[in-house]
Amino acid sequence: MGTSGLSPIYIARDSFLIGWEAEKPQIDELPSSVSHFNIYYRKLFQKKWILLKSTCGFRLSTTISVADLGGYDSYELGVAEVLNNGKIMEIHSSSDTSARPAGGWYLVISPP
């Protein structure tokens, strides 16, 4: 598996902010409305996603610590909507072709 089409994003920090887009529910109380988001990560070329954290409510960004990821390395990130009824939707990966930058991306994290 190569990284063809994926853009590396290089950062040299101990923590960073990520954001994503989602449509705010018109009626927050519906069982099918988004309650919060789960943030996942995996090392590049791995298949298994690991839950990193959940947002508190309908927040479209969060800060990630390199220590929470397990150290400096190359990672994919993913976000999944969690509905009020507890259903977890499919993970939208940073390597998906619909991610921005277009064609997908992955992080290459090094010490500051």
N, C-alpha and C positions, 0 to 999 in steps of 0.2 A: 504494500500500500504506500503510495507516494503522497506528496503534498501538492501535486499538480493542481493549479487553479486556486489554491488557498494562499492567502497573503499572510506572511508572518508579521506580527506586531511585536516589536521589541520594546521591553520596558525594563528599567533598572531601578526598582523601588521595592520597599518592603510591604506596601499596600497600595491599592488602586481602586478607583471607582468604576463600576460598569453600569450601563443603562440599557434599556430595551423599550420597545414600543408595545402597547396593548390598548385595546379599546376599553374605556371605563364603562362598567355596566350602567344601564339606565335605571334599573331597579336593583339596588344592592342586596335586598333581602331574598331574592329568588334563589332556589336551590342550585340553579344552573349559572348563577353569576359568579364571577371570580372573587374569591375570598382573599387570596394572597398568591405569592409565587415561590416556587422552590428553585434554588440555584444549585446546579450540579457541575462537577468537573471530572475530567479524566486526563491522564497523561496522553500525549500525542501517540496515536496508533493503538491505543487500548480500546477494548470494546465496552467494558463495564463503566457505567456512570456511578459516581459517588455523590451522595447528597452533601452539599457544603453548608447550606443554610436556607432558612425560609424568611421571607420578608414579613414584617408586621403590617398586615393590611395591604391595600392596593398601592404599593410603592413601586416605581419604575426605575429604581437604581439602588445599589448597595455597595458598600466598601468590602473588598476582599483582602485578606491578609495572606502573604506568602506562607507564613507559618501554618495557616489553616489548610493550605494546599499540600503541605508536606515538604516545601522547600523550592529552591530555584530549579526550573526545568521548563519544558514546553508542554502547554496544556490547551485543551479545548474546554470551552464553557458552554453550559446549556441552561435554559430557563423553561420551566413548565408552570402553566396555570393550575392552581388548585381551586376547585369550585366549592361553594358553600356546602354541597352535599358530600364533600370529601373526595370526589373523583379527581384524580391527578391526570391532567391531559398529557399529550405527547411532548417530549422534550424537544425544544427548538434549539439546535446546536449552532455554535459559532461557525462550524464548518459547512453548514447548509448553504446552498447556492443563493438563497434569498437573504442571507445575512449581509450586513453592511460592514466593511466594504464588500461590494458585489463579488460573488464567487466564494465567499466565506473567508474565515481567518482563524488563526491560532496564536496563542501567546508564547513568546520566548522570554522568560523572566530571568534576569541576572541580578546579582547584588548591586546595590547603589554605589 
